[in-house]
Amino acid sequence: MNLPLHFGWLGVLEAALIALAIGAVSYLLFHRLGTKWRWPQGHALGWSCVAAIAVAAGIDAWHLFYMGVVKLESPVYARIALQKIHDPNFLAARVFMSSLAALCGVALAWLGLHRELLAD
């Protein structure tokens, strides 16, 4: 995400809360599209999970993938790669928590819209 977040665990928590909201909004959007085009519920859930993770953790996940794949043999290239990342010390935690929170946001929005399924 390209937002000015705090560093450390507070930044991880902020990113997770934003991802939770993105997941809920993503499910509401795909649920509306699914009812309009008569999709099964699984399609709306699946596409909203994919979209929420791509939006919430996409940039950080790309940086994490890039740092693992590209050989940064030169200190200059490593410094250039690390300057592009906000808080590289907590990058993996931010990716994990953002992905988990995005999925939880989708699940909470699904539970909010389909309470009658749980009442039975």
Secondary structure per residue as TSV (DSSP state, phi and psi in degrees):
chain	resnum	aa	ss	phi	psi
A	1	M	-	360.0	146.3
A	2	N	-	-102.7	45.8
A	3	L	S	-110.7	150.9
A	4	P	-	-76.5	89.2
A	5	L	-	-92.6	163.9
A	6	H	-	-71.6	171.9
A	7	F	S	-96.5	158.1
A	8	G	T	78.7	-153.3
A	9	W	H	-67.5	-28.3
A	10	L	H	-65.6	-39.0
A	11	G	H	-66.2	-37.0
A	12	V	H	-64.3	-42.9
A	13	L	H	-65.3	-40.9
A	14	E	H	-62.6	-44.2
A	15	A	H	-63.7	-36.9
A	16	A	H	-68.1	-39.7
A	17	L	H	-66.5	-38.6
A	18	I	H	-65.3	-40.5
A	19	A	H	-66.4	-33.7
A	20	L	H	-61.9	-44.7
A	21	A	H	-66.0	-38.9
A	22	I	H	-63.6	-40.1
A	23	G	H	-63.6	-41.9
A	24	A	H	-66.2	-44.2
A	25	V	H	-66.4	-37.3
A	26	S	H	-62.7	-43.9
A	27	Y	H	-66.1	-40.6
A	28	L	H	-61.7	-39.0
A	29	L	H	-66.3	-48.3
A	30	F	H	-72.3	-27.3
A	31	H	H	-66.5	-41.7
A	32	R	H	-64.5	-43.8
A	33	L	H	-64.6	-38.4
A	34	G	H	-66.4	-38.6
A	35	T	H	-71.9	-33.0
A	36	K	H	-68.2	-42.4
A	37	W	H	-100.4	8.3
A	38	R	T	57.6	50.0
A	39	W	-	-80.0	156.7
A	40	P	-	-69.9	161.5
A	41	Q	H	-63.0	-32.9
A	42	G	H	-63.9	-33.2
A	43	H	H	-68.0	-42.7
A	44	A	H	-64.4	-41.2
A	45	L	H	-65.6	-45.8
A	46	G	H	-64.2	-48.0
A	47	W	H	-67.4	-33.8
A	48	S	H	-70.6	-34.3
A	49	C	H	-65.3	-45.3
A	50	V	H	-63.7	-45.9
A	51	A	H	-66.0	-40.1
A	52	A	H	-65.2	-42.1
A	53	I	H	-68.3	-39.8
A	54	A	H	-64.1	-38.9
A	55	V	H	-77.9	-44.3
A	56	A	H	-75.6	-40.6
A	57	A	H	-120.4	13.9
A	58	G	H	-62.5	-53.0
A	59	I	H	-66.7	-44.9
A	60	D	H	-65.9	-38.2
A	61	A	H	-65.5	-37.1
A	62	W	H	-64.8	-42.9
A	63	H	H	-62.0	-40.6
A	64	L	H	-64.9	-42.6
A	65	F	H	-64.0	-43.7
A	66	Y	H	-62.9	-42.1
A	67	M	H	-67.2	-27.6
A	68	G	H	-84.4	-26.6
A	69	V	H	-95.7	-45.0
A	70	V	S	-78.7	134.1
A	71	K	-	-80.9	114.6
A	72	L	-	-99.3	73.4
A	73	E	-	-76.9	-27.2
A	74	S	S	-96.5	138.0
A	75	P	H	-62.0	-27.9
A	76	V	H	-67.9	-45.1
A	77	Y	H	-67.3	-36.7
A	78	A	H	-65.7	-41.5
A	79	R	H	-64.9	-40.5
A	80	I	H	-64.5	-42.4
A	81	A	H	-66.5	-39.1
A	82	L	H	-73.2	-26.1
A	83	Q	H	-69.4	-23.5
A	84	K	T	-79.4	-13.4
A	85	I	S	-103.4	129.9
A	86	H	S	-80.2	119.3
A	87	D	S	55.9	70.6
A	88	P	G	-66.2	-18.4
A	89	N	G	-67.4	-30.2
A	90	F	G	-114.1	25.7
A	91	L	H	-65.3	-47.0
A	92	A	H	-65.3	-39.8
A	93	A	H	-65.5	-38.3
A	94	R	H	-67.2	-39.6
A	95	V	H	-65.3	-46.3
A	96	F	H	-63.4	-48.9
A	97	M	H	-68.8	-34.9
A	98	S	H	-67.0	-41.2
A	99	S	H	-65.1	-44.8
A	100	L	H	-64.8	-42.0
A	101	A	H	-69.0	-34.6
A	102	A	H	-63.9	-42.6
A	103	L	H	-67.0	-37.4
A	104	C	H	-67.1	-34.9
A	105	G	H	-64.7	-40.2
A	106	V	H	-63.5	-44.7
A	107	A	H	-64.6	-40.7
A	108	L	H	-67.3	-38.0
A	109	A	H	-67.3	-37.8
A	110	W	H	-64.3	-43.4
A	111	L	H	-63.8	-37.1
A	112	G	H	-66.2	-34.5
A	113	L	H	-86.1	-21.5
A	114	H	-	-123.9	50.9
A	115	R	H	-68.5	-28.9
A	116	E	H	-66.5	-23.9
A	117	L	H	-70.9	-30.8
A	118	L	H	-81.8	-21.9
A	119	A	H	-73.7	-23.9
A	120	D	-	-74.6	360.0
